[in-house]
Amino acid sequence: AAEKAEKKKKAEQARREAEARREREAELAEALGAESAERSAQEVSIWGTQLKAAIQRVWTRPPGVADQKYSCVVNMQLSATGEVLSARIQKSSGNPQIDESVLRAVYKASPLPLPRDPTVFQSGINITFIPS
């Protein structure tokens, strides 16, 4: 009977240790997942900045348009090589000339830079463009 009780005790201890190990592994996986998501968000942000800079370099203010702050959201469909397949204004700047000039710049900047981390590439992407 003592031997049976000892085996039961060891089995219970092994079960508790396995459970504690599973909990530690789950916590670690969760922490790594959060870290990976944060890193991906950073990479997407860096890529967005690169896209805006590439468009900004080729954008020209339409003649006769006042020198004021404009902002528009552009939806782009990109190929895997960064070629702009299509672009449209998702949210207007309020000035059709600005919107058109931004779309021209998007196509002129094609192919656009790709993200450093290929896993964050999205073929359909929105950027908020603030011409300056």
C-alpha positions, 0 to 999 in steps of 0.5 A: 500500500505504501508503494502504491501511495508513493507512485500516486504521489510521484504521478501527481507531482509529475502532473503538476510539473507538466501543468506548470511547464505548459503554463510557462510555455503558453506565457512565453508564446503569448509574449513572443506573439505580442513582441512579433505583432509589435515588430510587425506594426513597426515594420508597417509604419516604416514602410508607410513612411517610405511609401509617403516619401517616395510619392512626396519626392515626385509630387508637385503642387498644382498651379493656382492651388493655395499653399495650405495643409491638405491631407487625403487617404489613398488606397493603392493596389500593389504588385509583389514588385511594388508596381502600382496596379491601381490607386484611388482617393479613399478620403478626399483632401477637399480639393479635387486638384490636390487629389488628382495631383496625388494620384498622378504622383502615386503612379509616377513613383511606381514601382514603390519601395517594398517593406524590409520585412516581406511578411508585412507586405500588403497588396492593398494598402491605404496611406494618409498622404499630406502633400508638403 
